[in-house]
Amino acid sequence: MFKKRRFITVKKEIARITGKDNVRCDAVELMAYSYDAGLSKAAPEAVINFDNINQIAPVVKILYQARIPFLPRLAGTNLSGGTIPLKSGVILNLSQLNKIYQIDTTNNIAVVEPGVVNINLQKELDKFGYFYAPDPASQKVCTIGGNIGENAGGPQCLKYGVTSNNISKLLIITPEGDEITLSEKDAGPGLMSLFIGSEGTLGIAIKAWLKIIPKPKIIKTCTAAFLTIEDSIKAATKIIEAGVLPRALEAMDKTCVDASENIIKNPYPGESEAMLIIELDCDDENEINKNIKEIKNICDNCFSNFFRVADTKTESEALWAIRKGAYPAMARLAPNVLVEDGVVPRPKLPEALKKIKAIIKNYDLKASILFHAGDGNIHPNIIFDERDIEEVKIVKKAGYEILKTCIDLGGSISGEHGIGIEKRVAMNWLYPTATLELFKNIKTSFDPENLSNPDKIVPVSLDSRNEIFSKTHSSDNKILNNILNEVKSRYRADAQSVIVGSDSNSNKNLENENNILSLSALTEIIDLDRENFTVKVEAGIKISRLKELLKTSSLYPALPDYEGTLGGLIAGNCAKNIKNILIGLDIMTSNGEIHSFGGKTLKNVAGYDVAKLFIGSMGAYGIILNATIKLDSKNQDFFEAMPGAVSRTMSTKTAEAMPGAATKDHAHPATTTSAGRQTARFTPGKYSRRLKKVFDPKNLFNSRLYNIKKDSPALSGKDVSSLKDYSMKKLHKQNDLFKLSEQDK
Ligand SMILES: Cc1cc2nc3c(=O)[nH]c(=O)nc-3n(C[C@H](O)[C@H](O)[C@H](O)COP(=O)(O)OP(=O)(O)OC[C@H]3O[C@@H](n4cnc5c(N)ncnc54)[C@H](O)[C@@H]3O)c2cc1C
């Protein structure tokens, strides 16, 4: 489909935009861009360097019209082959776009270009007493654009969230060359969240508004050593259970520390097998000292043989140099390093570790193991020599077994490095075919010709085994099955539904609505995991009831006092911090397919972030069946510390039920916060319309949001049970109602 050597046909036209010297087709340049930090290789046809962000849209338009594949590239440190031009085509090198436009300490925002290196931004912010939370271990070279592309995390994301929690707004060039702005303040579905972590497949971020945070007054770095790695993980888990939320909680094994010997002398007792770095920040000296005391006690109880609080900034930096230098240290031991990036629910770490160690031993490999212990993200660093084909095969096999182990333990195949090329096959083990098809269609809705970083994330050939799907969704939940059957029969009859969270909600506008499909019977807690601090709960539960139930277990969701249901809160984007605590979502599309996104892991970048896309989707993309959210052990707003979070006490005067369905004009209901924030009304744009077609091609759910002119006939009641009495024969066919305008197609 993609013909090679087509670039020559557009070379002159592009050179007129970028300047001749910025268009490179010479062999050396092409070779330099034929590899990245992963294992895959493929040469591009050309490399285009940009020195002005305004050059990108016209160049993308030309490439798109000529059907030439392209991909944005920055430092190339993604570890999944994400910047390999598999279909040849053009590398768009954005690394010269490294302006910091503004550091705004009034609004706590920094405005930057994509090529800004993470550490350079941190250094600039430091001058103003600020920091930007995502701090990947690769921060000395990786860039903000790459961080957005991968939804990067880092040690500090345990407390402050990953990239998607720390971006306020993005300026984007879509694959077709449109310039659009996506903001967390946009009404409607979470397009910005969908874009973050999309690995350059949905377009290119050319400018970012980042949330910056005032530096805490006190930062203390502690380190502890243990005789076994299991004990170190136990200690990490107990620290979180105790309700202490460190700024960072990292673990590494002896191999890793020993590998760093030539940078820094191993500061731990010789017999130590594992080390933790625990960093705390706070404005209150007494509180931080109290927490350190508690952490020391926990470490002692887990048989630590060494504990120390760094005396000086230099000592603290030395500890971090060991942790952040682990990869280069391992890379010095052999020509290649495979860094795996599995993630499991935190309490499963000891089991995951045992199994991973067994895999490494079984294949007789040398590896160090690093963890973002606080959020269950495991990085075995396996060293090998790529010139030995047999060894490469074994290493890859071991890597896949590690990923399968993480999936078996309820985890995911990537916490932060992305899927790229190298983990595409593993997507088949994590998702059923129907969900992978959905991902494909999401890609197509942004990139109909499949030109922007093609063949990444979604496997090229889908594996039709559906075991995971049937395991998850063979439900004996009668209410769910009723909804499923109802939705399927309505789909067959082209009958529309108005989705509502509860029938007893205060918004009386609903009384005149037809075809109401209420989720009020879905109120069960499906899985309360006290050790993991998560709850999976059905969407029809009232927030007040959820809080009441959790309180009996001394667990607290950082949610505002809100009168409606959890599903309504998510679909209506009625609490700004919901995106910081939502980690999993099961949804039903209008044809009755059930899909699961995310789960109990705190980090997950495998596939597009559909869970967060559904925040603000207003019931028009699908029914939210249940959600998994993070909990706190204290009834306090530690999520306030996260950028963008709102106070628990905010007054949320938001219409309940599925917003849009509930209001006369079917727009996003205005949400008023104590800060006086008023979200805009929702007018579907080109991309939210195209996505609507992906999830609900017949426009059956909350259809008026997407310009539907008439309603389906009335139902006799609002509850799902009453829907049973309704004769489907009475429903009109309405397939003429969902038409996209020419420009939306
Ligand atoms: C030693 C080491 C340690 C690491 N530690 C961490 C860690 O702690 N946490 C972590 O999250 N990751 C880590 N990584 C992985 C990697 O550094 C991150 O994924 C980083 O965000 C990639 O940034 P980059 O500038 O290298 O981007 P690249 O690798 O060049 O690009 C990454 C992806 O983003 C896309 N992309 C690039 N620019 C844009 C843009 N402007 N708009 C949209 N998409 C774009 C690319 O096409 C590609 O798919 C580590 C890697 C290494 C080698």
The ligand as an ORCA input file, in Angstrom:
! r2SCAN-3c Opt
* xyz 0 1
  C      17.190      4.581     30.784
  C      15.751      4.837     30.538
  C      14.940      5.113     31.617
  C      13.580      5.372     31.403
  N      12.803      5.660     32.472
  C      11.516      5.972     32.295
  C      10.697      6.322     33.402
  O      11.119      6.369     34.546
  N       9.405      6.615     33.143
  C       8.899      6.596     31.878
  O       7.720      6.888     31.704
  N       9.654      6.254     30.815
  C      10.944      5.968     30.987
  N      11.701      5.637     29.907
  C      11.119      5.605     28.566
  C      11.235      6.935     27.774
  O      12.309      7.700     28.225
  C       9.958      7.741     27.861
  O       8.942      7.038     27.217
  C      10.044      9.141     27.231
  O       8.832      9.785     27.472
  C      10.319      9.169     25.748
  O      10.673     10.497     25.394
  P      11.521     10.793     24.071
  O      11.768     12.237     24.012
  O      12.679      9.918     24.007
  O      10.437     10.404     22.969
  P      10.557      9.446     21.699
  O      11.068      8.132     22.120
  O      11.252     10.129     20.598
  O       9.020      9.316     21.314
  C       8.149      8.564     22.109
  C       6.803      8.370     21.390
  O       6.111      9.589     21.345
  C       5.815      9.962     20.015
  N       6.001     11.396     19.955
  C       7.151     12.088     19.949
  N       6.915     13.384     19.910
  C       5.587     13.553     19.921
  C       4.737     14.670     19.891
  N       5.229     15.896     19.848
  N       3.410     14.458     19.878
  C       2.899     13.217     19.919
  N       3.670     12.116     19.940
  C       4.992     12.283     19.941
  C       6.785      9.197     19.157
  O       6.292      8.976     17.853
  C       6.925      7.919     19.955
  O       5.888      7.043     19.649
  C      13.055      5.346     30.088
  C      13.899      5.063     29.011
  C      15.224      4.815     29.223
  C      16.101      4.521     28.045
*
